[in-house]
Amino acid sequence: MGLLTIWFKHVSGFILQVVQTALSETQDPEDISVTVKAFMTADLPNELIELLEKIVLDSSVFSDHRNLQNLLILTAIKADRTRVMEYINRLDNYDAPDIANIAINNQLYEEAFAIFKKFDVNTSAIQVLIDNVNNLDRAYEFAERCNEPAVWSQLAKAQLQQGLVKEAIDSFIKADDPSAYMDVVETAHKTESWEDLVRYLQMARKKARESYIESELIYAYARTNRLADLEEFISGPNHADIQKIGDRCFDDGMYEAAKLLYNNVSNFARLAITLVHLKEFQGAVDGARKANSTRTWKEVCFACVDSEEFRLAQMCGLHIVVHADELEDLINYYQDRGYFEELINLLEAALGLERAHMGMFTELAILYSKYKPAKMREHLELFWSRVNIPKVLRAAEQAHLWAELVFLYDKYEEYDNAVIAMMNHPSEAWREGHFKDIITKVRNF
């Protein structure tokens, strides 16, 4: 084998004669095969290129031979890269995809692109521009020229990865391709490209009626304040998770959109709270009434208190005070903000309710003792049997309401304490007839 190599290298005249004369005259494939193998075995790539050019490029019966065209290009890739582009353009019968991939592996990206483009494998061509040449501008120009949906899709995905949301969505729309909707939505959220996202999701919805697409379209409408479009959308047939999007809009402070969404699904509890944020207190009270939930009544009530909408707050409060375990929270909310008068008005209005309970009468008595002592005696005379006397006793004592204290001791049948209170505070509590009546009932005087 070594001798053969030496022989080939030194007999250049013979090689030249073989290349220029002998093979051009033969029509025997066996002669061509033996000669090519000899050149390859001798590792003479440049001479092999001259040989193959003579056979393939010059007119001969072997010009269209696929294997010879493949071999010529592959040998040039290995030995003389400057010739590869010429061969790619001049030859037409080689294994284009395989040759192109070998070119890519040898960093001959422009040559690979030329092969794919020549044979109209446009999706592979643009992928070379995207992945290997790294030139999205050229990729865009190529996509515009061939204008194939699959090509636009590949460009769109690459643009999206680069954060070019508007450009990516333009390309996806030209491709009429909604398949990457999850990635598009995620990226558009990050870049807050809401207007572009609306365009994309409108296209996607025509192709795929999926809950995720329709839900995100509603959210994008909300983000772009296209409330008329949102309302029209949800009023028609759809597969959106309206409740979930309503919650997202509420959490993001888009209360007008949340209002439309909660109203659409008749979630009156959430609607009421949304209307509170919109300062639509009358509507909030109406929503709370439809929801008929203690929690909702409280939220609306407290919001009305904060906005000093006391008439509406009282309407809500009447639905709260009838629940004994909720009464303390309500009283504290009013008292902590200094709204004693309004709280008293609320409890006074609640006494006539069918579900009025001892806690209401008791707390009102305590409030009278603190803020309206002149009204306490009348309240006790009317409702002493419906108050928690020990609690009211403590309040009366703390407020130094001695006459009321004596009254309560008497009703509680603590006659000795009643007598002591009258004697200790005669100017306020002494009533001679009352004293004589009570003293007869004292056992341990």
WOJO-V60126 format. One record per helix or strand of 2 or more residues. SS is the DSSP state (h for helix, s for strand). FROM is the first residue (numbers start at 0). TO is the last residue. Records with the same first field share a line. If there is no record, write none. Layout:
SS=FROM-TO, FROM-TO
//
This chain:
h=1-9, 11-24, 28-40, 44-56, 65-78, 80-89, 95-104, 108-117, 121-131, 135-145, 148-160, 164-174, 180-190, 193-206, 210-222, 226-234, 241-250, 254-263, 267-276, 280-290, 293-305, 309-316, 323-335, 339-349, 357-370, 372-385, 388-397, 401-410, 414-423, 425-428, 431-438
//
